[in-house]
Amino acid sequence: MDVGLSIPNYYARTTETPLVLAVDDDEDSLVLLACILESFGCYFMTVASAEEALILSQKHPPNLVLLDIVMPKINGIELLCLLKQSLPQRQLSAIAITGLAMEKERKQIQQAGFNDCLTKPYLIEDLERLLLRHLDKKNDLKMLNF
């Protein structure tokens, strides 16, 4: 499986099919997310930086973003704000996937507009529950190879 910024070779995906963008600067976490999304049959893209996420989201607007919060240069909270500004017409759901567990930090995440927060390390079942909650279950979810 190739994890990183890649230009998809597709368009079997329709605009109604949900697309997940996973952003994490830790490669191990990103590989784990890619494996989980693949096993759930999701269309997905993975990138290791906020800058890559902004570029890729312009070409392929996601329906759901899975964001690490602590990243260099642009953190996950700032990235969510930038994504919402650059995709104002898009109904964008966001799940923070973070090691931050303090109540103060979780409040900041919620106030920033995240729909949910998952604390690392997490159970795969908890991520699956959140994916089902935020993705359109009417659509057939299939993984894209990037």
N, C-alpha and C positions, 0 to 999 in steps of 0.2 A: 504494500500500500504506500503510495506516495503522499506524504504529509507536507504541506507547504503551499505557497502561492503558486497556483497553476491556472492556466486558462482552460476552462472546461471545453471539451470536445463533445458537445451535445446539442441539443434542442429537441430531444425526445421529451424533455420536461416542459410542461405547459406552464403558463403564468399562474394558473390556479394551484399548482402543486407547491406545497410549502418547501422553502429552502432554509436550511440552518447554516449560520455562520458561526464557527467556533474560533475564539481568539484567546491564545495563551502563550506567553513568552517561554514557558517551560515545555521543552520538547516532549518529555515523558507524559506530562498531563495532556498535551495535544494529541499524542498517539493514542492514549487511552480514550479520549473523547471520540476520536475518529473511529476506533474499533467499536465503541458502544453505538455510535450513530450508524455505522455500517451494519451492525447486527440487528438494529431496529428497522433497517430498510429505509433510512432517511436519505433524501437528497441533502448533501452537505458540502461545505467548503471549510478548509482550515487554514489559518494564518498565524504567524508567530509575533506579529506586531500590530499596533494600532494603525500605523501608516498603511500597511498592506491591507488591513481591513477596510479602511476608507476607500482605497483605490478599487478593491474588488467589489465592494458593495455598490459602487456607482455603476459598474458593468452588470452586476447580477444582484439586484436588491433582495436581501433576505427577509423572511417573515419572522424569524426568530434568531436572536444572537445569544450565544453562550460566552460570557466575558469573564476573564480573570480580572480582578480588580487591581492587584499590585503588579504593574508593568512599567518598564522604563519609558521615559519621555512623556508619553500620554497614558494615564491610568485608565482603568475600565470605566470609571464614573465620567471622566472627561470624554472618553470615546463614545459612550452612549449619548451624551449631549450632542457631540458632533454628528453622529449617525442620524439622530432625530432631526437635526437641522438640515442635513444634506438629503434626507428622504422624507420631507414633510407630508407628502401625499401617501406614504406607506404606513399601514398599520403594523407597527414593529413591536414585537414582544421581546423582552430581555430577561435572561436569567444570569445572575451573578454566580460564578463558581469560584470560590475564594477560600483562603485560609483564615481570613479575618472573621473572628467569632465573637468579639466583644459587642455588647448591646449598643454602644455608641456608634461603632462602625456599621452595624446592621441597620441602624436608623438612617445613617448617611446614605447607605445603599438604597433603602426604600425611598427616601426623599429625592434621590436622583432619578427616580422613575423606573427602577427595575421592578418587574412583575413578581419575581421570586428570587430567593437566594439559597444556594446549596453550599454547605461548608465542606471543604476538603479535610480529611478524606471522606468521601461520600459513598453510599451504597448505590450500586447500579440500579436497583429497584426504585430508589428515590429519584434518580435522573429520569428513568422511564416514566414515572408518574408525572413529572413536570413536562416532559415532552408531549405526553398524551394530552395534558391539560392545555398546552399552548399551541399545538399544531392542529390543523383542521383534520379531524378524524374521518371526514367524508372522502378525502383524497387518498389515493393509493400512494403510499410513501415508498419510493425506491431510491437506492443509493446511486449517486453519480460517481464515476471514477475520474479523479482529477490527476 
